[in-house]
């Protein structure tokens, strides 16, 4: 279930009934910030988690959701939950108040999965199970606001294309399964109502192979069998103990070595504009190999990827 657990709109019932529950400015008025919802919910306020009555409210909300059967909680907008305002506890910091609120959620749903989105990474350590490490993705290879492609609608500017989402995930690869389970946002695999190639869909799937999080918004009733199979491979395969093969300061790492089902493997990403041939011996892959993401079958010495494509190669 999608939540914004520490925020409310000024039009909400909780704000009308309990205006004293929220972080205040220096004049004693609620600290109001602009939100992205349409009016009348376009102005947001942040709960003061240093108050015991607010903590009880948060626990009640989440324990109720848990009784209803929810076990996976997406907690969005967390980066907006640390305003530098006035709280009941004058000794609290924005971070300490924020963590108190999140710990209350963890106590209320100890057996649930907590996903933090838009979160300051260090402030959620030890509390969340998963954390979004990329921007929101969309049905494009690149953000349509920056490239010349036709639009059927106007996606939010924060929604990036597959390429930008992959790059932001790469920028946080070292957090994967060390700080938390890293969430690269949804896999884009469908071919209907989409503006990317099959190879670009494989790059989207590479985010799941690297992080172990495979979520999609694709319509499973309309997706083609080959794209559905790609989703299945993204959900069932995982490159474990992943490390960049080469990591240069002026470029994104595009080859990750690790293991798939205990066998040596390499995840190859070609997001360039030229064809690239990869020699498998360069990645210490000894003996016959097979490509698992497309799949291309048995390989001997090398693999060639066209522009905007990905492959997962493992020793047989």
N, C-alpha and C positions, 0 to 999 in steps of 0.2 A: 504494500500500500504506500502511496506517495503522501508525504507529510512535510510540513514546515514547522517543526515542533516548538520552536522558541519565538515564532513570529505570529502576528495577527494583523488584520487590517483595522483601520479606525472605524469601519462600518460593521465590524463583527460583534456578535453578542457578548463575547468575553470582554471586549474592550468597553462596551457600553455599561456592562454590569460591574466591571472591576477596573476602572481606569487607574487605580492606585497600584495595580500589579506590574506596571510597565516602567522601563528605564526612563528617567526624566532628564531634561536639560537643566542648565544652571538656574533657570527661572522657575523651576518646579513644574514645568509643563511636560507632557509626554514627548520623548525624543521621537520625532516623526521622520521617516525616510521615504524616498520615492520607491515604489514597487513597480513590478512589470505587469500587474493585473490591470484590466480596464476599470474605470470608475464604476461604482463607488469604492472599489477595493484597491485603489491605486496608491494609497498612503498606508505605510506599515509601521508597526511599533514592535518593540522587543520586550519579551517577558523578563522581569527582574528575578533571576534564578537564585538570588541571595535571600529571597523571602520564602519562609516555610510553607505558606499557603499556596504559592506558585508551584513549589516542588510537589505538594500533594495533588494539585491540579494536573500537572504533567504526568505523574504516576497513574492517576485515575484514567486519563485519556488512553495511555498506552496499555495499561492492564486490561482495559475494556476492549481495545482492538484485539489483544491477544486472546481474550475469552471468545471473541467472535471468530477466531481461527486464523488470524493473520500471523505469519511467522517471519516475514521479510519486510523490513521497514526502510524505505528510502527517505532519508532526512535531507531535504533540499534547503538551499538558501543559507547554509550554515555560516558562510562568510559574512553575512549581514547581522549575525547574532552577537557581535562583540562591540557594540557602540561604546564610545568613551564618555558615557553619561553618568548620571547620579543614581546610585542604587541604595537600597536600605542599609546594606553593610558597607560602610564607608571605607573599610580596609580591603574590600574585595577589588580585584582587578577585572577588566573585561574577560581575560582568559580564565581566571579562577571561577568567576560566575558562570561562564560558558560551560566549563567542565563539570561544575556542580549540576547544571541542568541535564547534560548528557549522561552523567552517572546516575541520575534519577531515572532516566529512561532505561538504562542498562539494568538497574535494580528491578524495575517494573516488568521487564521482559528478558529475564536472564537466559532463556533458551532460544531467543530469536536472533536473526541476522540483522545487524544494523549497518546500513550503507550511508556513509556521509557524502554529500554532494556540495560542491562549492565551498569546501571546508578549508580552513587553515590547517595544513597537514600535521604540524607538531602538536597543535592544540587538541587533536582528536586521538592521539596515540594512546593505545591501551584501552580504549573504550569501544571504538567501532571495529567491526569485522572486516568491512570493505570500505574503500574510499575511491571516489571518482578521481582519476588522474588525467583526464582529457577534457577538452571542450565538448559541448553538445554536437553531435554529428547530424548530417542531413542527407538527402538523396542525391548529392552531387559529389563529384570527384574533388572539386575545389569550391570554396565559398563563392556563390554566384554574385555576391556584391563586388568581387574583385576580378571576375572573368566575364567574357562576353558570351553568355549563353542565355537562351530564352527562359523566362520564368512563367510558370502558371500561377504562382502566388508569391507572396513576399515572406520568406522565412525570417525568423528573428535574426538580427545581425550576429548574435552570439552563437548561432548554429553554423558550425564550420563544415567543410567537406571532409571526405574520407582522408585526404592527404594531410590536412591540418590536424585532424584528430589522431592520426597515426604518429605524426611528429610530436605532439604533446605527450602521447603515451610513451614514446621513445625517451623523451626528456625526463621521464620518471621511472624508467625501467628498473633502476637499482632499488626502488622501494618495494618492488613486487615480492610478496610473501616475506618481507623483512619488517616493514612497518605495518602492513595490512595487506589483504587481498586487493590488488589494484583493479579498478573498474575502468575499462577503456570506452565506455558507452556502447551503444548497440551496434551489432554487426549489420551492415547493409549488404544484402545478397540478392534481393528480388530484382527482376528485370522490368516489372510493370511500374509505371509512375516513378521512374528512376533515371538519373542522368549520369551513369557511369558504366564502364565496360565490365565484362566478366573477370578480367584480370584485376581491375580495380576493386571488385568485390572480394577477390582473394586477399588483397592487401588489407581490406577491412577485417576479414576473418583472421588475419595474422595477429591482430590485437588480442583476440581470444586465445590463440596458441601461445602467446607470450605471457599473458596474465592469468589464464585459467578462468576467465569470466566470459561466458558466452550467452548474451542476451540479445534478442532481436525484437523489432516492431513490425517485421514483415508479416503480411497476411498469409497465413499458412494454407488457407483455402484457395489462394490464387497463385501461389508461387509455383514455378515450373519444377519438374522433378530434379533437373540437374542443379538448380540453385538450392533446392531443399536438401540435396545431398551435401552441398557445400556447408550449409548450416550444421548438418549432422557431423561432418568432419571437424568443424570448428568446436563443437560441443564435446566431442569424444577424444580429440587429440590435445596433447599439452607438451610443449617444449620445457622440460624441467632443468633446473640448474643453468638457466640461460645466461650467457655472457656475450657481449659484443666480440666478434672475431677481431676486428680492428676498430679503434675508437680514436678518430682524429678530431682535433679541436675545431676544425672549420667545416665539418660535415656530419650528417646524421649517420649513426651506425646502421648498416643495411645487411649485415650478416650476423646472426646470433647462433652460436654453437651451444649444444646441450644434449639432452637425452630424451628420446621418445620411447616409452615402454621399455626403458632400460638400455636401449641401443643408441650409439652415437648418432647425432643428427645435426643438421644445420637448417635454420630458417633464413631464406634468401628473399630480399625485397628489392625490386628494381623500380623505383619511382622516378627514374630519369627518363629522358626523351630518346634514348638510344638502346639498342639491343646489347645485352651483356651475356658473355659466356663465362661460366664459373667452373673451374677445375676442382673436382671433389677432393683431390689429394691435398689441396691447400687448406682444407678444413679437417685434415687427419681422418677422413672417412676411408677406411681400408676395406677392400673387397667389394662385392656387388652391393648396390644400393637401390632403393626404390623411392619414387616421389609419391607423397601421401596426400597432398592438398588438392591436386587437380583431378585425379591422379594420372601420372604419365607412365607408370609402370617401372620396369627395371632399367637402371642406369649403370653404365660402366665407369666412365672417366670424367664426364662433364655434363652440364645442363645449360641450355641457352634460354634466357627469358627475354621476351619482347618488352618494350617500354610499358610501365604501369602494370606489373604483374608480380606474383609471389609464388614461391615453392617451398615445400618442406621435404627435405631429403634425409633419409635415415638408412643406416646399414641394415641389410636384410638379416 
